[in-house]
Amino acid sequence: MSGAIETPQVLLAHHLKALKLPTFLREYAKVAAECAKDRADHPKFLLRLAELELLDRERRLVERRIRAAHFPAVKSLDTFDFTAIPSLNKMLVLDLARCDYINAHDNIIALGNSGTGKTHVALALGLAACQRGLSVGFMTAAGLVHQLMEARDERRLLRLQAQLASLKLLIIDELGYVPLSQTGAELLFEVFSQRHERGSTIVTSNLPFEDWTSVFGAERLTGALLDRLTHHVQILEMNGESYRLKQSRARRRKGIEKAGDDLPHDPETGEINDS
């Protein structure tokens, strides 16, 4: 008798696995009990299960896109301190997080001195794109050039270029921190050219445009690159005091205050008694 009762459950589990409906399989008994308690009909039971399956499937897809993007860390705009960088247009950044610029194949360039949160903003916009179902790739400019040169030497450059061109959003971080060789500059230029008006690119740099020649070496190449990159672009001005330096100072102050609290104080004056 018990075997006959278990058979439908075993078959159902088998079919749900074959259909790749893991949330159905995990939740159907609990949802069935809830629906019985609520006296919900069969369509409502199935609707609840379908909604749970869709939500769980979307969560897994987002996680997969985040892994594929190779972010060095997962950052969101919720944790970015806009007050620390007054030059940054907060409303523009929040609007960009809607990802309409990606549908329009526009680019973003974040310019500012080191430590002002350019990478954080780029990562947050990349995360927003992943959450909206878009393919994203993240790498430093030096890392990308290294990959391109390695792929060229191993005769797989065309495959890598096709992969980069297919991304809806490519984030190139820290352009300008390391000067490029002539070959590296030309390979990077080719990536920008192949993505021009086909995909969106976010670039972060510590250098103003007039200094980009020091990275790419040739004025003509730099001019052609900027022409493509700035054709449809949103520029984020992020100059200011180093965000990391400010955090470091705050941590040091807090450490000094804590150390002072641990020292004996004069009961009348409240001053530290270090005698």
C-alpha positions in Angstrom: 0.0 0.0 0.0 2.7 2.5 1.0 4.5 1.8 -2.3 1.4 2.7 -4.3 1.1 5.9 -2.3 4.8 6.8 -2.9 4.8 6.0 -6.6 3.1 9.3 -7.7 5.6 11.3 -5.6 8.5 9.4 -7.0 7.3 9.9 -10.6 6.5 13.6 -9.9 10.0 14.1 -8.6 11.5 12.4 -11.7 9.4 14.5 -14.1 10.2 17.8 -12.3 13.9 17.0 -12.4 13.6 16.2 -16.1 11.8 19.4 -16.8 14.4 21.3 -14.7 11.9 22.7 -12.3 13.9 22.5 -9.0 11.8 25.0 -7.1 8.6 23.2 -8.0 10.2 20.0 -6.7 11.4 21.7 -3.5 8.2 23.8 -2.7 5.2 21.9 -4.0 4.4 20.0 -0.8 4.6 23.2 1.3 2.6 25.2 -1.2 0.0 22.4 -1.4 -0.4 22.5 2.3 -0.8 26.3 2.3 -3.3 26.2 -0.5 -5.3 23.5 1.3 -5.4 25.7 4.4 -6.4 28.8 2.3 -8.9 26.7 0.3 -7.2 27.9 -2.9 -8.2 26.1 -6.1 -5.8 24.3 -8.4 -5.0 27.2 -10.7 -3.9 29.3 -7.7 -1.8 26.5 -6.5 0.0 26.2 -9.8 0.3 30.0 -10.0 2.1 30.2 -6.7 4.5 27.5 -7.7 5.1 29.0 -11.1 5.9 32.4 -9.5 8.3 30.8 -7.1 10.0 28.9 -10.0 10.4 32.1 -12.0 11.8 34.1 -9.1 14.3 31.4 -8.3 15.3 30.9 -11.9 15.9 34.7 -12.3 18.0 34.7 -9.2 20.1 31.9 -10.5 20.5 33.6 -13.9 21.6 36.9 -12.2 24.2 34.9 -10.1 25.4 33.3 -13.3 25.8 36.6 -15.1 27.7 38.0 -12.1 30.1 35.1 -12.1 30.6 35.4 -15.9 31.4 39.1 -15.5 34.4 38.4 -13.3 33.8 41.3 -11.0 36.7 41.7 -8.5 33.9 42.5 -5.9 30.1 42.9 -6.0 29.3 46.6 -5.4 26.0 48.4 -5.5 25.1 52.1 -5.5 23.4 51.6 -2.2 26.8 51.5 -0.5 28.4 54.4 -2.4 28.9 57.6 -0.5 27.8 60.3 -3.0 28.5 63.1 -0.5 32.2 62.2 -0.6 32.5 63.2 -4.3 30.5 66.4 -4.8 31.6 66.7 -8.4 29.7 63.5 -9.3 26.2 63.9 -10.7 24.2 61.6 -8.5 21.0 61.8 -10.5 22.8 61.0 -13.7 24.4 57.9 -12.1 21.0 56.7 -10.7 19.5 57.2 -14.1 22.3 55.2 -15.8 21.5 52.3 -13.4 18.3 51.9 -15.4 20.5 50.7 -18.2 18.8 52.6 -21.0 22.2 53.7 -22.2 23.0 50.1 -23.0 20.0 49.7 -25.3 21.2 52.9 -27.0 24.8 51.6 -27.3 26.1 54.6 -25.5 29.3 54.7 -23.5 30.3 55.9 -20.0 33.7 57.4 -19.1 34.5 58.0 -15.4 37.4 60.5 -15.0 39.0 61.4 -11.7 42.0 61.1 -9.5 42.8 57.9 -7.7 40.7 56.6 -4.9 37.5 58.6 -5.7 35.2 55.6 -6.3 35.4 55.2 -10.1 35.7 51.4 -9.9 32.9 51.2 -7.3 30.5 53.1 -9.6 31.5 51.0 -12.6 31.0 47.8 -10.7 27.6 49.0 -9.4 26.5 49.8 -13.0 27.7 46.4 -14.1 25.7 44.8 -11.3 22.6 46.7 -12.4 23.1 45.4 -16.0 23.4 41.8 -14.7 20.2 42.2 -12.8 18.4 43.4 -16.0 19.5 40.3 -17.9 22.4 41.8 -19.8 25.8 40.2 -20.4 28.7 42.0 -18.8 32.5 41.7 -18.7 34.9 43.4 -16.4 38.7 43.8 -16.6 41.4 46.3 -16.1 42.9 47.9 -19.2 46.3 46.3 -18.5 44.6 42.9 -17.9 42.6 43.1 -21.1 45.7 44.0 -23.2 47.6 41.1 -21.6 44.7 38.8 -22.6 44.7 40.1 -26.2 48.4 39.7 -26.7 48.3 36.2 -25.2 45.4 35.3 -27.5 47.3 36.7 -30.5 50.3 34.6 -29.7 48.2 31.5 -29.3 46.2 32.1 -32.5 42.8 32.6 -30.8 42.6 36.4 -31.0 39.6 36.3 -33.3 37.6 34.2 -30.9 38.4 36.5 -28.0 37.6 39.6 -30.0 34.2 38.0 -30.9 33.5 37.3 -27.3 34.3 40.9 -26.3 32.2 42.3 -29.1 29.2 40.2 -28.1 29.0 41.6 -24.6 26.2 44.0 -24.0 28.4 45.9 -21.5 32.2 45.8 -21.3 33.9 47.6 -18.3 37.5 48.6 -18.8 39.0 49.8 -15.5 42.1 51.8 -14.7 42.9 53.0 -18.2 46.0 55.2 -17.8 47.6 53.6 -14.9 50.0 51.6 -17.1 51.4 52.9 -20.4 50.7 50.5 -23.3 53.1 49.1 -25.9 52.3 50.0 -29.5 51.0 46.5 -30.1 48.9 46.6 -26.9 47.5 50.0 -27.8 46.5 48.8 -31.3 44.8 45.7 -30.0 42.9 47.8 -27.4 41.9 50.2 -30.1 40.5 47.3 -32.2 38.3 46.3 -29.2 36.8 49.8 -29.0 36.3 49.9 -32.8 34.5 46.6 -32.9 32.1 47.6 -30.1 31.4 51.1 -31.6 27.6 51.5 -31.9 27.2 47.7 -31.3 27.7 47.6 -27.5 28.3 49.8 -24.5 31.6 50.3 -22.8 32.4 51.9 -19.4 36.0 53.2 -19.1 37.5 54.5 -15.8 40.6 56.6 -16.0 42.7 58.8 -13.7 43.8 60.9 -16.7 42.0 63.7 -18.5 41.5 63.2 -22.2 44.4 65.4 -23.2 46.8 63.1 -21.4 45.6 59.8 -23.0 48.3 60.1 -25.7 50.8 59.2 -22.9 49.0 55.8 -22.6 48.5 55.0 -26.3 51.7 56.6 -27.6 50.4 58.0 -30.9 48.3 61.1 -31.3 46.5 59.8 -34.3 45.5 56.5 -32.6 44.4 58.4 -29.5 42.3 60.8 -31.5 40.6 58.0 -33.4 39.9 56.1 -30.2 38.4 59.2 -28.5 36.4 59.9 -31.6 34.7 56.4 -31.4 34.5 56.3 -27.6 33.0 59.8 -27.1 30.6 59.6 -30.1 27.7 58.8 -27.7 28.9 59.2 -24.2 28.1 60.1 -20.6 31.0 61.5 -18.7 31.2 61.2 -15.0 33.4 63.8 -13.3 34.9 62.2 -10.2 37.7 64.5 -9.0 38.1 65.1 -5.3 39.8 63.9 -2.2 40.6 60.2 -2.3 37.7 58.3 -0.9 40.0 55.5 0.4 42.3 58.0 2.0 39.4 59.7 3.8 38.2 56.3 5.1 41.7 55.5 6.2 41.9 58.7 8.2 38.5 58.0 9.8 39.7 54.6 10.8 42.9 56.0 12.3 41.0 58.7 14.2 38.6 56.0 15.6 41.6 53.9 16.6 43.2 56.8 18.4 40.0 57.7 20.2 39.5 54.1 21.3 43.1 53.9 22.5 42.4 57.1 24.5 39.3 55.7 26.0 41.3 52.7 27.3 43.8 55.0 29.1 43.2 56.2 32.7 41.5 59.6 32.9 41.7 62.2 35.6 38.3 62.0 37.4 38.1 65.8 37.9 39.3 67.1 34.5 38.6 64.1 32.3 42.1 64.5 30.7 44.2 61.4 30.0 46.4 60.5 32.9 49.5 59.0 31.3 51.8 59.4 34.3 
